Amino acid sequence: MKIFFKKLHRSSRSNAIAYYIITILYLIATSSLIYSLSLLKGVETIGRIIIIILSIIWFFTYLVLTPIKIITNKQKSATALHIFTGILIPIYLIAAIVIIYIDGNLDFGKDKITYTTYLITLNNEELTDNSSIGIFSDEKEVEGHQLAQKLYEDKYQKNQLVSYDDYYEMLADLYAGKISAMFVSSNYNIFFSSEEIYANIGNETKIIDQYSETRKNQDHEIKSNKKLTEPFTILLMGVDSELDGLEANQAFNGDTLMMITFNPNTLTATMFSMPRDMYVPIACRNNNYAKVNSAAAYGTDCIINTLQNLTDIPIDYYVKMNFKGVVDLVEAVGGITVDVEKPDYNYNHGVDCKGKFCEQNSNRKYGKNTIYLDPGVQTLNGEEALAYARCRALYIESDIARNRHQQQVVEALAKKVTTIRSLDGLQNILDAISNNMDTNISTEQIYSFYDVAKDMLFKNDSDELITIQKTYLQYYDLPVYLPGRDVVTSALGYYESSLEAIKKAMRINLELEEAEMAKTFSFSFNENYESTIIGKGLTDNSKVETLPSFVNKSVNEAKSWAESHNITYSFEYVDYTSELYNPDALPGMIGNQSVHRGTFLSDISSIIFYINSGTPPQEEEPEPEEETPPEVDIPGAPTVE
């Protein structure tokens, strides 16, 4: 071996040194490439194996052939080998760096996150040793129970601890003064303020203590073994944070909930937005009815189980997206084309929109920061797209309209992403979403989508790569009485036929059910055909009813209504001495009822109507005392002794 190296140096010292350096660099580059290619599990497996084999073969070829050329004095051949191998080194290193970068940024899941519990009380309340504190009873809840228990044991053991099965009941008791404080998630202001009666909770409460721990993300216990090459369902949850990044702690606002089924075989997606005020059974609250967004207070698992129970559609994956990240994502794809809906109103929270669409910016600021848009088809930048996706105050349908706009934005984004062909474009997208997204989709599962994505990106030049089916859950207003808070809230009910149509479309797209072929078809050039919105316009007799108010209604009206609904009824007359007397109702009319308005009719078997009998006596005003006229001295008049 010594003789070999001596001959190598004697033949050409410069070529020998280049040989040593290039051999070491090529070995490093090849090792890096092989390592990076091993990360791409399931991606071009045969191609990766061929590249690895060729790179190893060339390594040994260069290792053996180059010194032979140098020793045999074929310096030009040796130099050519140096040059070719030297060119491969940066190619291997750049490829390895790009692959490792992409692989690292495809891990969108937040493995460890910071959970925080707050101890809050009303602004006018002071916590003393005699005060009682509310805590959520479920021991599996990290923020509501586990961290709260630690904070309690550390500082507040002198206080009485009151256990609750429901956050909203606990909050109602806080406002009613039944407890002095309560433990809540650090996001409590976001999800409680979505209820109109707690819209100002941020100004009405104060944080008196808090405790945080960084733990393994509980949401990642929600797993699916399904590959993305099979039809799957994703639940998209919008986290409306005012900060960049996504602190994916347990509770969040559930104002944006969108189920998306995708069939990679047909490249068809079905989008179903669940209005936040839809009144449905909440899975983690013993299937008690509440607004669907209230499930978010109990975490991702509760939302998923609630929607799965409602739709009978398995949810394979979830994606939490910070709305602030939408700004970066839209900018990363170069803007999106959206048909901005014409507003129904001209004012948004007191701001004059001047006949246009207007909304606050991503930092929730109006004034010079107000986003103004003309109705119609146009390209929106990130700030404009987020403003349009957030807005509901300008439209009669409020949250229903907002859901529609969010579907428009998601559809436009999906179509724009499929037009990305450059590495820079891909890098911009990864940078935009990596900090603002949390998901249970593993990197390996994302790689399983590679073949589908490759076909979409490189084998089809059409802008309409994905067929998107839109849905609309036909709804109706549903006033609901909440006994714990003694209020009637404005909720939404849905028609079963509309939901069934949506469920059927999703099941067909997931290949869980076969589509029925239309037996007849007619077409007219005189009609304007538009894409069908699944579920829209479908109504039936499944409408859930709640008890109306019969105050100031007649006996006959109440009797007729009760008999038509098969509810046992009776009447009682009350006068002004009774607590059931209603001074605002007319005499002889119903002034009160034994069951509160807004109660589900299915929960009512009988009812008593209280009729005002007469009017309360009017208090008699005291007669004014007669005034004695003042004495007046008259000149010359006789004086009376």
Secondary structure, DSSP 8 states (H G I E B T S, - for coil): -HHHHHHHHHH-HHHHHHHHHHHHHHHHHHHHHHHHHHHSTTSSHHHHHHHHHHHHHHHHHHHHHHHHHHHTT-HHHHHHHHHHHHHHHHHHHHHHHHHHHHHHHT----SEEEEEEEEEEETT----TT-EEEEE--TT-IIIIIHHHHHHHHH-TTSEEEEES-HHHHHHHHHHTSSSEEEEETTHHHHHTTSGGGTTHHHHEEEEEEEEEEEE-GGGG------TTS-EEEEEEEE--SSSS----S----SEEEEEEEETTTTEEEEEE--TTBEEEEGGGTTEEEEGGGGGGG-HHHHHHHHHHHH-----EEEEEEHHHHHHHHHHTT-EEEEE---S-SEETTEE-TTSEEE--TTS--GGG-EEE-SEEEEE-HHHHHHHHH--TTSTTTHHHHHHHHHHHHHHHHHHHTT--SHHHHHHHHHHHHTTEEES--HHHHHHTHHHHHHHHHS---S--SEEEEB---EEEEEEEETTTTEEEEEEEE-HHHHHHHHHHHHHHTTSS-----S-----TTS------BTTT---S----B----TT--HHHHHHHHHHTT-EEEEEEE-TTSTT--TTS-TTSEEEESS-TT-BGGG-SEEEEEEE-S--------------------TT-----
